[in-house]
Amino acid sequence: MTGRLESSWIVSIRNIGSIVGCFLAILINNNLGRRVSLLTSAIPLFASWVIIFFARSVMALYIARLIGGIASGQLSATLPIYIGEISEKDIRGRLSNLFTVLGSLGGLYIYTVGPFVSYHVLAGTCAIVPFIVTVMCWFLPETPYYLAKKNKPDKARECIVKLSCNRADENFIETRMQEIRDSINNDRKNTSQFWELITKQQYRKPFLIVLGIKTIQHFSGSQAISAYMQTIMQSSGSNLSSSYSSIIFGFTRFIAAIVSGQVVDKLGRKPLLLISAASCSVALFGEGAYFYVLEAMKGNTNSISWIPLTALVIFEVMITIGVSTLPYIIIGEIFTMNVKGYAASFSSLYSAPLAFAVTSLYIPISENWGTYTMFWFYASTCFLGSIFILIFLPETKDKTFDEIQKKLNNKK
């Protein structure tokens, strides 16, 4: 196996581990709670970085990435549920966006420090993150929805008070408890199993919407572009070094993630997703056109060498404010509580092979059919995705879970 193919596997094998993490999340979320699932995700995350620190072979790196994927799958299947259940409807989007902000901050750290230190040093510093996660999650309350569903109404009330920083009055607490009771009663009337996401009509529409937006999210190429950013810039012939291009890319993503959190509860999910997908399509088409001139036409690109980084920066801004961020929020909003755990886990389970395909195929397809082929495929996905969003996605901003279900099922 060549070095480039080994790199491809190191990048993509993490997504196989995500499948295991999804199944763990299903078991823990439904039986032990959302908080416990968040806590236990730190174990494989820490193990992954320790193995990378001591790795002396490519096989050790494969194993480390595989284990790290377990944590990734568990977190991506749990966080949308947890945040959706603890937050008020008017700030739900902003809180859910913290997942993306923190992930972007981690990416910025990798881009900024990674090119200038050994991977042992990088792994050693990154191993600190699981301890931070554990300490933070230890002080988190369980969600009031989960506690109430487990017949612990007093603890659910305490949780509401704690989440409001002890500022909630009795009227607010009772209103929240009534919303939770209504949601739970509705769920108990419609007790469901995993397979009913497909077989039961009331869940089929949100299920297909999630499959659609997750397909757009992954086939937009975001993960492949992030993973191979330095490779892309090296092959583009840009005057700026690949290391500094990656730093600009990472910084742009971080700022865009913060901005996204400020506007998601003002503009709404659907408009942001639509703008995001359409804009990404334009930026990716431009990137593909540049590489077509460079690779297929063998043209002189000195006068337009600014295009690769510019197009990718625009892409990263637009993907972060919508396509890569909002699916996690929407998953936590459009399913009833009785299937939400199943839906979030299946969403992550579905994402894993898509992410694996996108990241593992980038290098072989680029080498055999040209880099422009991949970028035009990503652009086409975003274009078709914008049509899907326009037609099928409902708006969930400022709506309770009960209101969202009525809208999905065409009830007044």
Secondary structure, 3 states (H helix, E strand, C coil): CCHHHHHHHHHHCHHHHHHHHHHHHHHHHHHCCHHHHHHHCHHHHHHHHHHHHHCCCHHHHHHHHHHHHHHHHHHHHHHHHHHHHHCCCCCHHHHHCHHHHHHHHHHHHHHHHHHHCCHHHHHHHHCHHHHHHHHHHHCCCCCHHHHHHCCCHHHHHHHHHHHCCCCCCHHHHHHHHHHHHHHHHHHHHCCCCCCHHHHCHHHHHHHHHHHHHHHHHHHCCHHHHHHCHHHHHHHHCCCCCHHHHHHHHHHHHHHHHHHHHHHHHHHCHHHHHHHHHHHHHHHHHHHHHHHHHHHHCCCCCHHHCCHHHHHHHHHHHHHHHHHCCHHHHHHCCCCCHHHHHHHHHHHHHHHHHHHHHHHHHHHHHHHHHCHHHHHHHHHHHHHHHHHHHHHHCCCCCCCCHHHHHHHHCCCC
